[in-house]
């Protein structure tokens, strides 16, 4: 039976705590009204309409850039207009509906990201019903992006030596713990049995070579691999790219001969076809199997090198590498959304294409010819630089993504009920 529509409507309203009849939520920038918390949150996310106040004088602004410029009046500092200023301003985390959202979602207190201070202000602001906010002020100014290079349609950062030192220190601090890596299915030393879903048995995995004096290996590199499917049902590397995170230098971008019968070239993702691989092998432009690819990578890295990538465990597995000094942008972004998760698998992770579009404004993985391995490597590098340079904005996105995630869960629960 179809049932009574009126009763279904009444039940849906009762089980959706985000909507309260008679209460209107207004965007303080464009004055549009919304009937639900989620509708207002979606509007702010799409338009960047946030009500932001100076942490000193409480003057209201409509953008992070504006409040960033204004706060320098109180400190007497001169702001370079080419410098991203959002990190200097106050960010409004919650307005008058803070208790409502807290009760609804059981939101955790914001995570304190390294090199930031948190200041809570409880006094009401005249003309504003906001009664609580959290201001994040970085202790140290992040490096300025003073140079860049272009690959395809996207722009990527090039840093000066003193900027590289700051980023390298931030990378060291951002390396994930063994517990985090294990929870995200990384293959680590000391495991007797491990299923990697690749053509490499665990007994063939090797630790990255220890540092050797005078070899001058890279401090941090970003890598990406594209895989094909073998007749055994296992994945095998077919393309590998590597870029120096600090200098932006392209170290490696080459095909890898699978050395086994390929059942599925996964061309829509890998960008590799049988004809392309055959031609690369014929021209001597393909490495001879995964061991050769691993050896080529080891020319640039040792056990102390920080490896950057997105969902990096997949790349390390098809290279047969055991490496624990890792910064994974999939983990970094998930941590911003689920700060209470430390040694268990994240409920959700976000893809490189989506994160690059949201944070960087970059367009990658387009067309029907598959991924560009080098483009994905550069995107992962640029994404980690952004996350380390703008931790406040990463936290802001994380809280918005968490709100959307929890509301979706509530919607599913209400529907099932």
C-alpha positions in Angstrom: 0.0 0.0 0.0 1.1 3.5 -0.7 0.0 4.7 2.7 -1.1 8.2 3.8 1.2 10.9 2.3 0.3 13.2 5.2 1.5 10.7 7.7 4.7 10.1 5.8 5.4 13.8 5.7 4.8 14.2 9.4 7.1 11.4 10.2 9.9 12.8 8.0 9.6 16.2 9.6 9.8 14.6 13.1 12.9 12.6 12.3 14.8 15.5 10.7 16.2 17.5 13.7 18.0 19.9 11.4 14.7 21.5 10.3 12.7 23.5 12.9 9.4 25.0 11.6 9.2 28.7 12.1 12.9 29.2 12.5 14.7 30.9 9.6 18.4 31.0 9.2 19.8 34.0 7.3 23.1 34.3 5.4 24.7 37.4 7.0 26.4 38.3 3.7 23.6 38.2 1.1 20.7 38.2 3.5 19.1 35.1 1.9 16.9 33.0 4.2 17.0 29.2 4.6 14.8 26.9 6.5 17.4 24.3 7.5 21.0 24.2 8.8 22.1 22.1 5.9 20.6 24.5 3.3 22.5 27.4 4.9 25.7 25.3 5.1 25.4 24.3 1.4 24.9 27.9 0.5 28.0 29.1 2.4 30.1 26.3 1.0 29.1 27.2 -2.6 29.4 31.0 -2.2 32.0 31.3 0.5 29.6 33.6 2.4 31.0 33.5 5.9 30.5 36.2 8.5 34.0 36.8 9.8 35.1 39.2 12.6 38.3 40.8 13.6 39.7 39.0 16.7 40.7 42.4 18.1 37.9 44.9 17.5 35.1 42.5 16.4 34.5 44.5 13.1 32.6 42.3 10.6 34.0 41.3 7.2 32.7 39.2 4.4 35.9 37.4 3.4 39.0 36.0 4.9 41.2 38.2 2.7 39.5 41.3 4.0 39.8 40.4 7.7 43.4 39.3 7.0 44.3 42.8 5.7 42.4 44.5 8.5 44.1 42.6 11.3 47.4 44.0 10.3 46.2 47.5 11.4 46.3 46.3 14.9 49.8 44.7 14.7 51.3 47.5 12.6 52.5 45.0 10.0 52.4 45.6 6.2 50.7 42.9 4.2 52.0 41.9 0.8 48.9 41.8 -1.4 50.2 38.8 -3.3 50.3 36.8 -0.1 47.3 34.6 0.6 45.8 36.2 3.7 43.1 33.8 4.8 45.2 32.2 7.4 45.7 35.4 9.3 42.0 36.2 9.9 39.5 34.9 12.3 37.3 32.1 11.1 33.7 31.8 12.4 33.2 28.1 13.3 29.7 28.4 14.7 26.9 31.0 15.0 23.8 31.1 17.0 22.9 27.5 16.1 26.0 26.0 17.8 24.0 24.2 20.5 21.6 22.9 17.9 24.4 21.5 15.7 26.3 20.1 18.7 23.3 18.3 20.0 22.5 17.1 16.5 25.9 15.9 15.4 27.9 15.5 18.7 30.6 17.6 17.1 34.0 17.2 18.6 36.1 20.3 19.6 38.2 21.5 16.8 41.6 19.8 16.4 44.6 22.0 17.3 46.8 21.9 14.3 50.5 22.3 14.9 51.8 25.9 14.8 48.4 27.4 15.7 46.9 29.0 18.7 43.3 28.7 19.6 41.4 31.6 21.3 37.8 31.3 22.4 35.7 34.5 22.8 32.4 34.1 24.7 31.3 37.8 24.8 28.4 38.6 22.6 29.0 40.9 19.6 26.6 43.9 19.2 24.3 43.4 16.3 25.2 39.8 15.9 23.5 36.8 17.6 26.7 34.9 17.5 27.9 34.1 21.0 30.8 31.9 20.5 33.6 31.6 17.9 37.1 30.2 17.6 39.9 32.2 16.1 43.0 30.5 14.7 46.1 32.5 14.4 49.2 30.8 13.0 52.4 31.2 15.1 54.5 31.4 12.0 53.8 32.8 8.6 53.7 30.1 5.9 56.1 30.5 3.0 55.0 32.7 0.1 54.5 31.2 -3.3 56.9 33.4 -5.3 57.4 31.3 -8.4 55.5 28.7 -10.4 55.5 26.4 -13.4 52.7 25.1 -15.7 51.9 21.6 -16.7 48.9 21.3 -19.1 46.4 23.8 -17.8 47.4 23.9 -14.1 50.0 25.9 -12.2 52.3 24.4 -9.7 54.5 25.9 -7.0 58.3 26.4 -7.1 60.0 27.3 -3.9 63.1 29.1 -2.9 65.6 27.3 -0.6 64.5 29.0 2.6 60.9 28.1 1.8 61.9 24.5 1.1 63.3 24.3 4.7 60.1 25.4 6.2 58.0 22.9 4.1 60.4 20.1 4.8 60.1 20.7 8.6 56.3 20.7 8.2 56.5 17.4 6.2 58.5 15.8 8.9 55.9 16.8 11.5 53.1 15.5 9.2 54.4 12.0 8.7 51.8 9.4 9.8 52.3 7.0 12.6 52.6 3.2 12.1 49.2 2.8 13.6 47.6 5.1 11.1 49.4 3.5 8.2 48.4 0.0 9.3 44.8 1.1 9.7 44.9 2.5 6.1 46.1 -0.9 4.8 49.8 0.0 4.3 52.2 -2.9 3.9 54.7 -2.5 6.7 57.8 -4.5 7.9 57.3 -7.3 10.4 54.1 -8.8 8.9 54.3 -12.6 8.3 51.3 -12.7 6.0 50.0 -9.8 3.9 47.7 -9.7 0.9 48.6 -6.8 -1.3 46.4 -7.7 -4.4 49.4 -7.2 -6.6 51.7 -9.5 -8.6 54.3 -9.2 -5.8 54.5 -11.7 -3.0 55.2 -10.2 0.4 58.5 -12.1 0.6 59.7 -10.0 -2.4 58.9 -6.7 -0.6 62.0 -4.8 0.4 62.7 -1.9 2.8 64.0 1.3 1.2 67.8 1.3 1.4 69.3 2.9 4.4 71.1 6.3 4.0 74.6 6.2 2.7 77.1 9.1 3.2 77.7 11.1 0.1 74.9 9.8 -2.0 72.8 12.9 -1.8 69.3 11.4 -2.0 66.2 13.6 -2.1 64.6 14.8 1.1 61.0 14.4 -0.2 59.5 13.1 -3.4 55.9 12.7 -4.6 55.1 9.5 -6.6 52.2 8.0 -8.5 51.7 4.7 -10.4 49.2 3.6 -12.9 48.2 -0.1 -12.8 46.9 -2.7 -15.2 45.2 -6.0 -14.4 47.0 -9.4 -15.0 45.4 -12.7 -15.8 46.1 -13.7 -12.2 43.6 -11.0 -11.1 46.4 -9.0 -9.5 47.4 -5.4 -10.2 50.8 -4.6 -11.8 52.5 -1.2 -12.3 52.5 0.1 -15.9 53.5 3.7 -15.4 55.5 5.4 -12.7 56.2 9.1 -12.0 58.3 10.9 -9.4 58.7 14.6 -8.6 60.9 16.3 -6.0 58.5 17.9 -3.6 60.8 20.7 -2.6 62.2 21.7 -6.0 59.4 20.6 -8.3 61.9 18.7 -10.5 60.5 15.9 -12.5 62.7 12.8 -11.6 60.8 10.0 -13.3 58.0 9.6 -15.8 58.2 6.4 -17.7 56.3 3.2 -18.8 56.9 -0.1 -17.0 56.7 -3.3 -18.9 54.3 -5.6 -16.9 56.5 -8.6 -17.9 53.3 -10.8 -17.6 50.1 -11.4 -19.6 47.8 -8.4 -19.2 44.1 -9.2 -19.1 42.7 -5.7 -18.5 44.7 -2.6 -19.4 42.3 -0.4 -17.5 42.9 2.2 -20.1 40.0 4.5 -18.9 42.1 5.0 -15.7 45.7 4.0 -16.5 45.8 5.8 -19.9 47.8 2.7 -21.1 46.8 0.5 -24.1 48.5 -2.5 -25.5 49.6 -0.5 -28.6 51.1 2.3 -26.4 53.0 -0.2 -24.3 54.3 -2.2 -27.2 55.6 1.0 -28.8 57.3 2.1 -25.6 59.0 -1.3 -25.3 60.1 -1.2 -28.9 61.5 2.4 -28.5 63.3 1.4 -25.3 61.2 3.7 -23.3 59.8 1.2 -20.8 61.5 -0.2 -17.7 61.7 -4.0 -17.5 59.2 -4.8 -14.8 58.3 -3.7 -11.3 61.8 -4.4 -9.9 63.4 -2.1 -12.4 60.8 0.6 -11.5 61.6 0.2 -7.9 65.3 0.4 -8.6 64.9 3.5 -10.7 63.0 5.1 -7.8 65.7 4.1 -5.3 68.2 6.1 -7.2 66.6 9.2 -5.7 65.4 8.0 -2.3 66.5 6.2 0.9 64.8 5.3 4.2 64.9 8.9 5.4 63.1 10.3 2.3 59.6 11.4 2.8 57.3 10.0 0.2 54.2 12.0 -0.7 51.2 10.7 -2.6 47.4 10.1 -2.6 46.3 6.6 -1.4 50.0 5.9 -1.5 49.7 2.3 -0.2 48.5 1.2 -3.6 51.6 2.7 -5.3 54.1 1.2 -2.7 52.4 -2.2 -3.1 52.9 -2.4 -6.9 56.5 -1.4 -6.4 57.2 -4.0 -3.6 58.4 -1.2 -1.2 58.3 -1.1 2.6 58.5 2.6 3.6 57.1 4.2 6.7 58.1 7.9 6.3 54.9 8.9 4.4 52.6 11.8 4.0 49.4 10.7 2.3 47.0 13.4 1.2 44.1 11.0 1.4 44.9 10.6 5.1 45.6 14.3 5.7 42.2 15.3 4.3 40.4 12.5 6.2 42.0 13.5 9.5 40.6 17.0 9.0 37.1 15.5 8.8 37.5 12.8 11.5 40.0 14.2 14.0 38.9 11.6 16.7 40.1 8.7 14.5 43.7 7.8 15.3 44.4 4.1 14.8 41.4 2.8 12.9 40.2 3.1 9.3 38.5 6.4 8.4 34.8 6.1 7.6 35.4 7.9 4.3 38.2 9.3 2.1 38.2 11.8 -0.6 39.7 11.4 -4.1 42.6 13.4 -5.6 40.4 14.9 -8.3 37.9 16.3 -5.9 40.4 17.6 -3.4 42.5 19.3 -6.1 39.4 21.0 -7.6 38.2 22.2 -4.2 41.5 23.4 -2.7 43.6 24.2 -5.7 41.1 25.0 -8.4 42.9 22.5 -10.6 41.2 20.4 -13.2 42.8 16.9 -13.5 41.8 13.4 -14.7 39.6 14.7 -17.6 38.8 13.2 -20.9 38.4 9.5 -21.9 42.1 8.7 -22.4 42.8 7.9 -18.7 44.8 9.5 -16.0 48.0 11.4 -16.6 50.5 9.8 -14.2 52.7 12.9 -14.0 49.7 15.2 -13.6 48.5 13.1 -10.6 51.9 13.2 -9.1 52.1 17.0 -9.4 48.6 17.4 -8.1 49.5 15.3 -5.0 52.6 17.4 -4.4 50.6 20.7 -4.8 47.9 19.4 -2.5 50.2 18.5 0.3 51.9 21.9 0.0 48.5 23.5 0.3 47.5 21.5 3.3 50.7 22.3 5.2 50.6 26.0 4.3 46.9 26.6 5.1 46.0 24.3 8.0 43.2 26.6 9.1 41.4 26.4 5.8 41.9 22.6 5.8 40.2 22.5 9.2 37.4 24.7 8.0 36.8 22.4 5.0 37.0 19.4 7.4 34.3 20.7 9.7 32.0 21.5 6.7 32.6 18.0 5.3 32.0 16.4 8.7 28.7 18.3 8.9 27.6 17.0 5.5 28.8 13.5 6.3 26.8 13.4 9.6 23.7 14.9 8.1 23.8 12.3 5.4 24.0 9.6 8.0 21.1 11.1 9.9 19.1 11.2 6.7 19.8 7.5 6.1 18.8 6.7 9.7 15.6 8.7 9.4 14.7 7.0 6.1 15.2 3.5 7.5 13.2 4.4 10.6 
